[in-house]
Amino acid sequence: MNTQEMTRQESLDLIAEMIESTKHRYHLNDGNIFLFWGYLSVATCLLVWALLSLTANPLFNLLWLLIPIFGGLYTVFQKYPKKNKGYVKTFTDRIIGTLWSLIGSFAWVLLIICFAVQFFFGHGVWFIMLVYAFLVVGIGSAVTGIVVQERSLVVGGCFSAIAGSLFLIAQLMHFPMKAMWVVPLYIVCFMVMMVVPGHIINAKARRQSTVETGTNAPSHAC
């Protein structure tokens, strides 16, 4: 069988096509993932804050586990149909998947450490989970946005990372961590780095789908 070496331009065209294909699938399938993680994080934050305010029992911090448990299950179920449809993972897909797998794994490790410190030493260090959520998850969102060229993810992720840095500085300065400003900050960060980008991605997916199918949205008379 005769084989022909790819020219440099053909190689570049193939890489560009793979990147565009990855972006296409990302916009069509992953907007809801950001929405789910964002709303789940906000709801969990409000639940933990309410229960801690009512009972002052630090064990309610274990409810933060709801985020990785339900978020992880949802993400797995979202990816499962793709495997059945024969999607081929590109290098970009692997970068994004590995990035968020690492972020999720380290979150589990931190949760275990926080629980162990609380149980064996009686000290609550749960604030580190907030730093992680602001800073590390923010950086992860920003990097994802850079890879898939989605500006809303980059802006939202950077905003959260900056907020996390300021939050950490406040802790090092022994600034009182009050729910009246921590909870709103947490909600704002997850709204701008996950919820808003999720809606933007879905809107782009709908417009892209309309263009590809050659249909136009019906006009409404005033």
Secondary structure, DSSP 8 states (H G I E B T S, - for coil): -------HHHHHHHHHHHHHHHHHHHHHHSHHHHHHHHHHHHHHHHHHHHHHHHH--GGGGGGGGHHHHHHHHHHHHHHHHHHHTT----HHHHHHHHHHHHHHHHHHHHHHHHHHHHHHH----THHHHHIIIIIHHHHHHHHHHHHT-HHHHHHHHHHHHHHHHHHHHHHTT----HHHHHHHHHHHHIIIIIHHHHHHHHHHHHHHHHHHT--------
